[in-house]
């Protein structure tokens, strides 16, 4: 249930194609940093964030500096190593052209890594670009678990793609995606990721990549299907089982959360009718007028507090749950791939057993398969442990957040009711005094 | 409410216990014990228990009904530290109704305290609408006690002999009531209240009060209806949280480090879900207070209507008298001012004889004398009524303001308690989550 009409973002307005500078084009110098970075004193903590060339960063939308700080410090560094790569997604903007309307997000990077030419970058990216990145990561790092992206298509026709709530939810998910990649010891060094963060013209790079893909094809692509797995190692079987049950439980929690939101919304509807009855009554009373108005006001305050709670749960709680379901899907597909790699190895191994002339030396391609299996298993195990840790943190945060929101709701209601007690009682005392 | 627990003490003049029962009953026509003529005796009243009985009803069918135990005890004895056994008798709801009807008819200028509802209304889905449901019976017990305490604390009603007998005499009470002959009056009263008539010169104060009683009735029934819906919805919100308890428990089974935190958080969610039952039960008490004033509005309206009726009767009697006087004049002077059949028949069939006219005049004179008496009586009745009713209205108004303010304060306190409980539960849950 949303409150009133969804707010739209400020858009760049209707212009002719020639006049519009493509936000991702190289000419858009306002947003990309100049080489002159020596003078910059902007750091993460400063209030007035400015680009290296001195242009103040537009902080009018959700990307204000304090929330920027919060987002950068979102994930604890689990390995203890010093963080050397920080990424943030913020500042959504709507772009209107005659062809299409879409949203871009500002992707800001700060790093000391030598793999990057500059210590800071700022680029505008749209969802398409994130999707491209994810596909590239899946292709190039098939043994690793790639974090999920928010849903591409909006299923329900009712949801406005350009409403502030939807865009904000998406922004948070995209931010999380990049942060997870940035935290990954292998993925964060991926070439495509680097380009995504730093390139002025991503589209040019994309086109280039397509040409290469046909050449690179076979060596990175793994065979899917066709081979039957003999025996899955216990630990991976356990992972699969865990994921199945976990998916189920997440689904249940999602349904419960939705149900609660629904019940709360219906409760809100009744409250909105309840409060005014007291006001109506007050108008026909003398002594009781103020107390009745007071109660009416209280109920109204509680209604607002409830509305906030419901909105927060809708916007913050449900999307994270759904994101984890996607995460699990990714994990499951990685497990499947691993199974396939193992199956291929086993099949090839079995095949060589029948070729008597090569019994002395294990053929190189079987060796390669064995390597692949071992690498995959190792990568997967490492990713699994990382994922479990992140999951624990994420859910701890999610659930404590839920507890906080509910506590705040009750605190607001408590304050409202406590404030009218003196109003109600003082008149009572005054009355008994005059008796 | 004047009394909420059965331990609530109120004082009432029990009348003169020095008179024998026979002597009291011989005062049939005098249902009022004069104030101040008897030594003051204070009495403690309570409706202590409820019980079920079986019996045959008016159409000879076996039925189960509930009876309520009324206990009375002199307050002096309690104050002096003695603890005598209270006088006790059992009464069923219909007997309370009979008492109240008697009071309504006998003291039409009093805003008579209402009884708790006959059937459960404004129920939300978890609340039973069954009259035999123990919660309903308990709330009714409290309501009946409140009724008795209100009557006992009313300066006029508390002196009524029938009321005293109701409290003290299990058998034979009904005879006492019926002997007062109130039922004949009840019928005519009922007719009067339901009749449609227009008063030519309405008393502005009573008109305003009648309007107010209508508004009070309308707004309190609306409030009760919406409150019941709110309660229903709130119940749903709390109960769904119980599902978290179950799923967290199931989830914790597949987790290692997170397991304990999840499991204990789940317990708190269960506690949260089950807390709503007590919360809403307490809120029913608030609803009962509102209901009392919903019914009080009816009683208030009845007084206004009674006044209208008296006023109307006075106007009718006055008009009637005027008409008769006019007729006398016409007959005496032989002139016909207005069209009448008499005039017509006279013209058609000829004049009456002197004798006939004199007989008619005689009859008219008698009627006029009667009519003048009637107008005088009605005027006095009206004035008395207005005076007494106005006193009781003022008393009622003050009581209403006091009671409802208290009800609102208690409601706010209840809400504060609910909020504090909510904060506690979520703080506990948060602690468990943070340990995950």
Interface residues (C-beta under 8 A of the other chain):
Chain A: X242 X245 X246 X249 X252 X253 X256 X259 X260 X263 X264 X266 X267 X269 X270 X271 X273 X274 X277 X278 X280 X281 X284 X286 X287 X288 X291 X292 X294 X295 X298 X392 X395 X396 X399 X400 X403 X404 X406 X407 X409 X410 X411 X413 X414 X417 X418 X420 X421 X424 X425 X427 X428 X431
Chain B: X212 X215 X216 X219 X220 X222 X223 X226 X227 X229 X230 X232 X233 X234 X236 X237 X240 X241 X243 X244 X247 X250 X251 X254 X257 X258 X261 X265 X401 X402 X404 X405 X406 X408 X409 X411 X412 X413 X415 X416 X419 X420 X422 X423 X426 X427 X429 X430 X433 X434 X436
